[in-house]
């Protein structure tokens, strides 16, 4: 695993807290910052003790650390293309005392590093860039651009990579924009089945902007739409179910 020496930005970065303080997360000040999406991604990834989980595009490690904090016996490997983001993820694993169970590998999913062996993971989770490369102007900040807009790797590439890395009958989970459901279905078709779609409703009566997706490699069972999760109540506070996941480190049962 390659790395970079911690620079001034990494050393001086302020810490945010996830899961009601169970996870400390140093993030670049003024750059891209993880919010609730990776916490929901970790919640829908039903890892068990002894599972090997690959977090593709781990960024600063938010989803990987939330999953490791909830499942004490899981080993999580984060793949990150950007050296600066990988350095943050490594520091965050150490900050949380999880460096032995959350490992970070630098590399490109289009040319995977050799330490990622095909067919060796029980679960793959991912938070791909939400915007198509041909449908959005990248933000000037390179970190935000990489997080928000697809680069050379498009959504089908991410899911082909998940298929290659998973054991037979392994599970892929992802969080994405609700308006890309067609693209997600197309990319999963032929490789995954048993698809479960979990809408994240901002408030009761509002359209979902995000969806969580789980699918099993090689399955042929029909897709299923759940009742989803309503994130905020009428007063703007988190609902009891959102609190259970975002602050209580609860799993999202499928």
C-alpha positions in Angstrom: 0.0 0.0 0.0 1.4 3.3 -1.0 0.9 6.6 0.8 1.9 10.2 1.2 3.5 12.0 4.1 1.0 13.9 6.1 1.1 17.6 5.0 0.1 20.7 6.9 -3.5 20.4 5.8 -3.8 16.9 7.2 -2.1 17.8 10.5 -4.3 20.9 11.0 -7.6 19.4 9.8 -10.5 19.8 12.2 -12.4 16.7 13.3 -16.1 16.1 12.7 -17.9 13.4 14.6 -20.2 10.7 13.3 -22.4 8.1 15.1 -22.8 10.4 18.1 -19.1 10.7 18.6 -18.1 7.1 18.1 -16.3 8.0 14.9 -13.9 10.9 14.6 -13.4 12.1 11.1 -10.6 14.6 10.1 -11.6 16.3 6.8 -10.1 19.0 4.7 -11.2 22.4 5.8 -13.1 24.2 3.0 -13.1 21.1 0.7 -15.4 18.2 0.2 -16.9 17.0 3.5 -18.8 13.7 4.2 -22.3 14.1 5.5 -25.0 11.5 6.2 -24.8 9.5 2.9 -21.8 7.4 4.0 -23.4 6.7 7.4 -26.5 5.3 5.6 -24.3 3.3 3.3 -22.6 1.7 6.3 -26.0 1.0 7.8 -27.3 -0.9 4.8 -24.1 -3.0 4.5 -25.0 -6.0 6.5 -21.5 -7.2 7.3 -20.9 -9.9 9.9 -17.9 -10.8 12.1 -15.2 -12.2 9.9 -16.5 -10.6 6.6 -14.1 -8.8 4.3 -15.6 -5.6 3.0 -14.3 -3.4 0.2 -15.2 0.3 0.3 -14.7 1.6 -3.2 -13.8 5.3 -3.3 -13.4 5.5 0.4 -12.5 9.2 0.5 -11.6 10.2 4.1 -13.0 6.8 5.3 -16.4 7.8 6.7 -18.4 4.8 5.5 -15.5 2.3 6.3 -15.1 3.6 9.8 -18.8 3.7 10.5 -19.1 0.0 9.4 -16.0 -1.0 11.4 -17.4 0.8 14.5 -20.6 -1.2 14.2 -19.3 -4.6 13.3 -16.3 -5.3 15.5 -15.2 -8.4 13.6 -15.2 -7.1 10.1 -12.1 -6.2 8.1 -12.7 -3.2 5.8 -10.4 -2.3 2.9 -10.8 1.2 1.4 -9.8 1.8 -2.2 -9.0 5.5 -2.9 -7.5 7.0 -6.1 -6.5 10.3 -4.6 -3.3 10.2 -2.5 -4.5 13.2 -0.3 -7.8 11.5 0.5 -6.1 8.2 1.2 -3.8 10.0 3.7 -6.8 11.4 5.5 -8.5 7.9 5.6 -5.3 6.4 7.1 -5.1 9.1 9.7 -8.8 8.7 10.5 -8.4 4.9 10.9 -5.6 5.6 13.4 -7.5 8.3 15.2 -10.3 5.8 15.9 -8.0 3.0 16.9 -9.1 1.0 13.8 -5.9 0.9 11.8 -5.8 -2.9 12.2 -9.2 -3.4 10.7 -9.6 -0.5 8.3 -6.8 -0.6 5.7 -6.5 1.9 2.9 -5.2 1.0 -0.6 -4.3 3.7 -3.2 -5.3 2.8 -6.7 -7.8 3.1 -9.6 -10.7 0.8 -10.0 -10.0 0.7 -13.7 -6.5 -0.7 -13.0 -6.9 -2.3 -9.6 -3.8 -2.7 -7.4 -2.5 -6.3 -7.1 -3.3 -6.5 -3.4 -7.0 -6.5 -4.3 -7.7 -10.1 -5.3 -10.7 -10.7 -7.5 -13.4 -12.8 -5.8 -12.0 -12.2 -2.3 -14.6 -9.9 -0.7 -17.9 -10.8 1.0 -19.3 -7.3 0.5 -18.5 -4.3 -1.6 -19.9 -0.9 -0.7 -19.6 2.3 -2.7 -20.7 6.0 -2.8 -19.9 6.8 -6.5 -19.9 10.3 -7.9 -23.5 11.3 -8.4 -23.3 13.3 -11.6 -22.6 12.0 -15.1 -19.4 13.3 -16.7 -21.3 14.5 -19.7 -24.0 16.2 -17.8 -22.2 18.4 -15.2 -19.5 21.0 -15.0 -16.9 19.9 -12.4 -16.4 22.3 -9.4 -13.1 24.1 -9.4 -11.9 22.3 -6.3 -10.4 19.0 -7.5 -11.4 17.1 -4.4 -15.1 18.2 -4.8 -14.9 17.5 -8.5 -13.7 13.9 -7.9 -16.4 13.3 -5.3 -19.3 14.7 -7.3 -18.7 14.2 -11.0 -17.8 10.9 -12.7 -14.3 10.8 -14.2 -12.9 8.1 -16.5 -14.7 5.5 -14.4 -18.5 5.7 -15.0 -21.2 4.0 -12.9 -21.1 0.7 -15.0 -17.4 0.5 -14.4 -17.9 0.8 -10.6 -20.4 -2.0 -10.6 -18.3 -4.2 -12.9 -15.5 -3.8 -10.5 -17.7 -4.8 -7.6 -18.7 -7.9 -9.5 -15.1 -8.8 -10.1 -14.1 -8.3 -6.4 -17.0 -10.2 -4.8 -17.2 -13.8 -3.9 -20.1 -15.8 -5.5 -23.4 -14.6 -3.9 -21.6 -11.6 -2.4 -23.5 -8.4 -1.8 -23.0 -4.9 -3.3 -24.4 -1.8 -1.6 -24.4 1.7 -2.8 -25.9 5.2 -2.1 -26.8 7.3 -5.1 -29.2 10.0 -6.5 -32.8 8.9 -6.9 -32.8 10.3 -10.5 -30.1 7.7 -11.5 -32.2 4.6 -10.7 -32.4 3.7 -14.4 -28.7 3.9 -14.7 -28.2 1.8 -11.6 -30.6 -0.9 -12.8 -28.9 -1.0 -16.2 -25.5 -1.4 -14.7 -26.6 -4.2 -12.3 -28.5 -6.2 -14.9 -26.9 -9.5 -15.8 -24.5 -9.5 -12.9 -26.7 -9.0 -9.8 -30.2 -9.8 -8.7 -32.3 -9.7 -5.6 -32.2 -6.0 -5.7 -33.5 -4.0 -2.8 -34.2 -0.3 -3.1 -34.5 1.9 0.0 -35.7 5.5 -0.7 -34.4 8.2 1.7 -37.3 10.6 2.0 -36.1 14.1 3.2 -39.5 14.6 4.9 -42.9 12.9 4.8 -44.6 13.7 1.5 -41.4 14.9 -0.2 -39.8 13.1 -3.1 -36.7 11.0 -2.4 -33.4 12.6 -3.5 -31.2 9.7 -2.5 -31.6 5.9 -2.6 -29.8 3.0 -1.0 -29.4 -0.1 -3.1 -28.4 -3.6 -2.2 -28.0 -6.5 -4.7 -26.6 -10.0 -4.6 -24.1 -11.3 -7.2 -25.5 -14.0 -9.4 -29.0 -13.9 -7.8 -32.1 -14.2 -9.9 -34.8 -13.1 -7.4 -37.0 -10.1 -8.2 -36.3 -6.6 -7.2 -38.0 -5.2 -4.0 -38.9 -1.6 -3.0 -39.0 -1.0 0.8 -40.9 1.6 2.7 -37.6 3.6 3.0 -36.5 5.9 5.7 -37.9 9.4 6.4 -34.9 11.4 7.5 -36.5 14.6 9.0 -39.7 15.3 10.8 -41.9 18.4 10.2 -39.8 20.3 12.7 -36.6 19.6 10.8 -35.1 17.3 13.5 -34.1 13.7 12.6 -36.9 11.1 12.9 -36.5 8.3 15.5 -35.5 5.9 12.7 -32.9 8.3 11.3 -31.6 8.9 14.9 -31.2 5.2 15.4 -29.0 4.9 12.3 -27.1 8.2 12.2 -26.5 8.5 16.0 -27.2 5.1 17.4 -25.1 3.2 14.8 -28.1 1.0 14.0 -28.2 -1.3 11.0 -30.8 -0.9 8.3 -32.6 -4.2 8.1 -33.6 -5.4 4.7 
